Every structure is written in structure tokens, then in C-alpha cells.
Amino acid sequence: MAKVAGGDQQAFADLYDQLAPSVWGLVRNVVDDPIAAQQAMFDALVSVWAHARFFEPGTGSVQLWVSSIAHQRAVAHRAR
């Protein structure tokens, strides 16, 4: 995450590849419409990129942090 926070695009791509399947599954469990789910996933991962500097390793795993962001975005898209 430190590399992602520093703007390392390859580190973000690697993180994306690792977490995208679980993020997609989480989002789809919340958002029924596939297009809205895609938008929620996109919003979540853009937020991860933009806010990576706020990740605090002592508070939990990267997976948990990203999942929390994804869930928030999914709920927001479901409410629309």
C-alpha cells in the first residue's frame, strides 16, 4: 500500500488484480443491477487509489480496508 500511496501505478495494478474478484463479489451481493455494480466497483477502486495514503496497517488488512470502501460504495449505488 505504501507504493500505491506513493503513486506507483504498477503497485496499484497488482493490488487491483489481487483484489478485484473479491471486490466484485462483495459489490454484486449488495447491488442487483450489473451496470450499477460495475460503477460501484469502479468508484471503490478509484477511491482506494486516491486515498491509499490513509490506510493504516495497524488497524487491519488491506483486504479489509478495500472491502470496507467497496461496501460503502455498493450501498451508495444501491440507494440511488
mmCIF file of the C-alpha atoms, coordinates in Angstrom:
data_MODEL
# 
_entry.id   MODEL 
# 
loop_
_atom_site.group_PDB 
_atom_site.id 
_atom_site.type_symbol 
_atom_site.label_atom_id 
_atom_site.label_alt_id 
_atom_site.label_comp_id 
_atom_site.label_asym_id 
_atom_site.label_entity_id 
_atom_site.label_seq_id 
_atom_site.pdbx_PDB_ins_code 
_atom_site.Cartn_x 
_atom_site.Cartn_y 
_atom_site.Cartn_z 
_atom_site.occupancy 
_atom_site.B_iso_or_equiv 
_atom_site.pdbx_formal_charge 
_atom_site.auth_seq_id 
_atom_site.auth_comp_id 
_atom_site.auth_asym_id 
_atom_site.auth_atom_id 
_atom_site.pdbx_PDB_model_num 
ATOM 1  C CA . MET A 1 1  ? 0.000   0.000   0.000   1.00 0.00 ? 1  MET A CA 1 
ATOM 2  C CA . ALA A 1 2  ? 2.903   2.341   0.597   1.00 0.00 ? 2  ALA A CA 1 
ATOM 3  C CA . LYS A 1 3  ? 3.805   2.098   -3.095  1.00 0.00 ? 3  LYS A CA 1 
ATOM 4  C CA . VAL A 1 4  ? 0.185   2.686   -4.122  1.00 0.00 ? 4  VAL A CA 1 
ATOM 5  C CA . ALA A 1 5  ? 0.065   5.690   -1.785  1.00 0.00 ? 5  ALA A CA 1 
ATOM 6  C CA . GLY A 1 6  ? 3.212   6.961   -3.480  1.00 0.00 ? 6  GLY A CA 1 
ATOM 7  C CA . GLY A 1 7  ? 1.524   6.854   -6.887  1.00 0.00 ? 7  GLY A CA 1 
ATOM 8  C CA . ASP A 1 8  ? 3.072   3.619   -8.155  1.00 0.00 ? 8  ASP A CA 1 
ATOM 9  C CA . GLN A 1 9  ? 0.710   2.583   -10.948 1.00 0.00 ? 9  GLN A CA 1 
ATOM 10 C CA . GLN A 1 10 ? 2.149   -0.928  -11.208 1.00 0.00 ? 10 GLN A CA 1 
ATOM 11 C CA . ALA A 1 11 ? 1.616   -1.482  -7.490  1.00 0.00 ? 11 ALA A CA 1 
ATOM 12 C CA . PHE A 1 12 ? -1.998  -0.395  -7.918  1.00 0.00 ? 12 PHE A CA 1 
ATOM 13 C CA . ALA A 1 13 ? -2.411  -2.686  -10.933 1.00 0.00 ? 13 ALA A CA 1 
ATOM 14 C CA . ASP A 1 14 ? -1.058  -5.585  -8.871  1.00 0.00 ? 14 ASP A CA 1 
ATOM 15 C CA . LEU A 1 15 ? -3.400  -4.713  -5.999  1.00 0.00 ? 15 LEU A CA 1 
ATOM 16 C CA . TYR A 1 16 ? -6.304  -4.494  -8.432  1.00 0.00 ? 16 TYR A CA 1 
ATOM 17 C CA . ASP A 1 17 ? -5.507  -7.905  -9.914  1.00 0.00 ? 17 ASP A CA 1 
ATOM 18 C CA . GLN A 1 18 ? -5.328  -9.420  -6.454  1.00 0.00 ? 18 GLN A CA 1 
ATOM 19 C CA . LEU A 1 19 ? -8.493  -7.891  -5.008  1.00 0.00 ? 19 LEU A CA 1 
ATOM 20 C CA . ALA A 1 20 ? -10.841 -7.266  -7.953  1.00 0.00 ? 20 ALA A CA 1 
ATOM 21 C CA . PRO A 1 21 ? -12.547 -10.693 -7.834  1.00 0.00 ? 21 PRO A CA 1 
ATOM 22 C CA . SER A 1 22 ? -13.443 -10.393 -4.153  1.00 0.00 ? 22 SER A CA 1 
ATOM 23 C CA . VAL A 1 23 ? -14.471 -6.738  -4.521  1.00 0.00 ? 23 VAL A CA 1 
ATOM 24 C CA . TRP A 1 24 ? -16.708 -7.678  -7.438  1.00 0.00 ? 24 TRP A CA 1 
ATOM 25 C CA . GLY A 1 25 ? -18.327 -10.473 -5.427  1.00 0.00 ? 25 GLY A CA 1 
ATOM 26 C CA . LEU A 1 26 ? -18.955 -8.161  -2.492  1.00 0.00 ? 26 LEU A CA 1 
ATOM 27 C CA . VAL A 1 27 ? -20.429 -5.420  -4.676  1.00 0.00 ? 27 VAL A CA 1 
ATOM 28 C CA . ARG A 1 28 ? -22.664 -7.855  -6.572  1.00 0.00 ? 28 ARG A CA 1 
ATOM 29 C CA . ASN A 1 29 ? -24.034 -9.171  -3.280  1.00 0.00 ? 29 ASN A CA 1 
ATOM 30 C CA . VAL A 1 30 ? -25.240 -5.653  -2.494  1.00 0.00 ? 30 VAL A CA 1 
ATOM 31 C CA . VAL A 1 31 ? -26.126 -4.233  -5.919  1.00 0.00 ? 31 VAL A CA 1 
ATOM 32 C CA . ASP A 1 32 ? -28.507 -6.242  -8.106  1.00 0.00 ? 32 ASP A CA 1 
ATOM 33 C CA . ASP A 1 33 ? -28.058 -4.241  -11.296 1.00 0.00 ? 33 ASP A CA 1 
ATOM 34 C CA . PRO A 1 34 ? -24.808 -5.279  -13.033 1.00 0.00 ? 34 PRO A CA 1 
ATOM 35 C CA . ILE A 1 35 ? -24.201 -1.831  -14.534 1.00 0.00 ? 35 ILE A CA 1 
ATOM 36 C CA . ALA A 1 36 ? -24.655 -0.114  -11.172 1.00 0.00 ? 36 ALA A CA 1 
ATOM 37 C CA . ALA A 1 37 ? -22.393 -2.763  -9.642  1.00 0.00 ? 37 ALA A CA 1 
ATOM 38 C CA . GLN A 1 38 ? -19.692 -2.000  -12.209 1.00 0.00 ? 38 GLN A CA 1 
ATOM 39 C CA . GLN A 1 39 ? -19.943 1.695   -11.367 1.00 0.00 ? 39 GLN A CA 1 
ATOM 40 C CA . ALA A 1 40 ? -19.758 0.947   -7.628  1.00 0.00 ? 40 ALA A CA 1 
ATOM 41 C CA . MET A 1 41 ? -16.678 -1.208  -8.152  1.00 0.00 ? 41 MET A CA 1 
ATOM 42 C CA . PHE A 1 42 ? -15.048 1.486   -10.282 1.00 0.00 ? 42 PHE A CA 1 
ATOM 43 C CA . ASP A 1 43 ? -15.840 4.127   -7.650  1.00 0.00 ? 43 ASP A CA 1 
ATOM 44 C CA . ALA A 1 44 ? -14.445 1.920   -4.896  1.00 0.00 ? 44 ALA A CA 1 
ATOM 45 C CA . LEU A 1 45 ? -11.170 1.221   -6.662  1.00 0.00 ? 45 LEU A CA 1 
ATOM 46 C CA . VAL A 1 46 ? -10.695 4.851   -7.671  1.00 0.00 ? 46 VAL A CA 1 
ATOM 47 C CA . SER A 1 47 ? -11.237 5.724   -4.013  1.00 0.00 ? 47 SER A CA 1 
ATOM 48 C CA . VAL A 1 48 ? -8.604  3.173   -2.981  1.00 0.00 ? 48 VAL A CA 1 
ATOM 49 C CA . TRP A 1 49 ? -6.143  4.794   -5.403  1.00 0.00 ? 49 TRP A CA 1 
ATOM 50 C CA . ALA A 1 50 ? -6.998  8.313   -4.239  1.00 0.00 ? 50 ALA A CA 1 
ATOM 51 C CA . HIS A 1 51 ? -6.984  7.545   -0.523  1.00 0.00 ? 51 HIS A CA 1 
ATOM 52 C CA . ALA A 1 52 ? -4.229  4.922   -0.228  1.00 0.00 ? 52 ALA A CA 1 
ATOM 53 C CA . ARG A 1 53 ? -2.193  7.284   1.946   1.00 0.00 ? 53 ARG A CA 1 
ATOM 54 C CA . PHE A 1 54 ? -4.869  6.987   4.643   1.00 0.00 ? 54 PHE A CA 1 
ATOM 55 C CA . PHE A 1 55 ? -4.519  3.208   5.000   1.00 0.00 ? 55 PHE A CA 1 
ATOM 56 C CA . GLU A 1 56 ? -3.196  2.341   8.441   1.00 0.00 ? 56 GLU A CA 1 
ATOM 57 C CA . PRO A 1 57 ? -1.667  -1.154  8.600   1.00 0.00 ? 57 PRO A CA 1 
ATOM 58 C CA . GLY A 1 58 ? -2.167  -1.391  12.363  1.00 0.00 ? 58 GLY A CA 1 
ATOM 59 C CA . THR A 1 59 ? -5.940  -1.214  12.041  1.00 0.00 ? 59 THR A CA 1 
ATOM 60 C CA . GLY A 1 60 ? -6.454  -4.197  9.733   1.00 0.00 ? 60 GLY A CA 1 
ATOM 61 C CA . SER A 1 61 ? -5.543  -5.796  6.449   1.00 0.00 ? 61 SER A CA 1 
ATOM 62 C CA . VAL A 1 62 ? -5.552  -4.198  3.033   1.00 0.00 ? 62 VAL A CA 1 
ATOM 63 C CA . GLN A 1 63 ? -8.315  -6.647  2.045   1.00 0.00 ? 63 GLN A CA 1 
ATOM 64 C CA . LEU A 1 64 ? -10.499 -5.476  4.923   1.00 0.00 ? 64 LEU A CA 1 
ATOM 65 C CA . TRP A 1 65 ? -9.856  -1.790  4.169   1.00 0.00 ? 65 TRP A CA 1 
ATOM 66 C CA . VAL A 1 66 ? -10.645 -2.180  0.470   1.00 0.00 ? 66 VAL A CA 1 
ATOM 67 C CA . SER A 1 67 ? -13.715 -4.289  1.254   1.00 0.00 ? 67 SER A CA 1 
ATOM 68 C CA . SER A 1 68 ? -14.995 -1.597  3.581   1.00 0.00 ? 68 SER A CA 1 
ATOM 69 C CA . ILE A 1 69 ? -14.656 1.036   0.869   1.00 0.00 ? 69 ILE A CA 1 
ATOM 70 C CA . ALA A 1 70 ? -16.297 -1.257  -1.685  1.00 0.00 ? 70 ALA A CA 1 
ATOM 71 C CA . HIS A 1 71 ? -19.206 -1.979  0.634   1.00 0.00 ? 71 HIS A CA 1 
ATOM 72 C CA . GLN A 1 72 ? -19.769 1.732   1.255   1.00 0.00 ? 72 GLN A CA 1 
ATOM 73 C CA . ARG A 1 73 ? -19.789 2.435   -2.477  1.00 0.00 ? 73 ARG A CA 1 
ATOM 74 C CA . ALA A 1 74 ? -22.088 -0.509  -3.164  1.00 0.00 ? 74 ALA A CA 1 
ATOM 75 C CA . VAL A 1 75 ? -24.603 0.652   -0.552  1.00 0.00 ? 75 VAL A CA 1 
ATOM 76 C CA . ALA A 1 76 ? -24.475 4.158   -2.009  1.00 0.00 ? 76 ALA A CA 1 
ATOM 77 C CA . HIS A 1 77 ? -25.180 2.838   -5.509  1.00 0.00 ? 77 HIS A CA 1 
ATOM 78 C CA . ARG A 1 78 ? -27.979 0.631   -4.271  1.00 0.00 ? 78 ARG A CA 1 
ATOM 79 C CA . ALA A 1 79 ? -29.657 3.624   -2.641  1.00 0.00 ? 79 ALA A CA 1 
ATOM 80 C CA . ARG A 1 80 ? -29.749 5.551   -5.934  1.00 0.00 ? 80 ARG A CA 1 
# 
